[in-house]
């Protein structure tokens, strides 16, 4: 129900970008919609979570900053 009431998204950022992901999330939030780091899996893998547009923008910014991949996760909402 929460995912229907407030749609969201999650994505894995693989391979450390040249900028901190926290900084990327702040920029993406300002430009497109709220997105935050959700889970620090390992030094080279971090999951972000938030509004669909914010997550999409953070994925673009992460790839532009040198992340190897930014993969949207198949979830029904923004969790963690």
Secondary structure, 3 states (H helix, E strand, C coil): CHHHHCCCEEEEEECCCCCCHHHHHHHHHHHCCCEEEEEEEECCEEEEEECHHHHHHHHHHHHHCCCCEEEECCCCCCCC
